[in-house]
Amino acid sequence: MNHNPEVRRLPKKTVAIIAIMSIVTILGFGFVMITKNLKMEEVLNNLGHKDISNIKVVNRMSVEDTQTKVKSTVYKVTFFDKTLHKECIGFVHRSNEGNYTKDIDCK
């Protein structure tokens, strides 16, 4: 009775393909995160927060007005406002027409 089952090794070609796919996925995720943060930095700049750092888009939610059935997007963001010297957290609302509004609290 053989207690040691035979283990087949993956071919080198398969290992290389898995490694390349993993690297491309990580790079793609990083690119999406960076571009999302840069876009939100631009939006916050237009909304009056000119000198900010450490911006992070925490969450993105699709919302719908119950009365008008109009869909829009809400982003939860955190950042440090250098002019106020305060940490800020809040929501940026993007309407279906592309207009942005903010509800941000800085402490």
VENUR-V576269 format. One line per field, one symbol per residue. ss: DSSP state (A for helix, B for strand, O for the rest). A space follows every 50 residues. Layout:
ss: ???
This chain:
ss: OOOOOOOOOOOAAAAAAAAAAAAAAAAAAAAAAAAAAAAAAAAAAAOOOO OBBBBBBBBBBBBBOOOOOOBBBBBBBBBBBOOOOBBBBBBBBBOOOOOB BBBBBBO
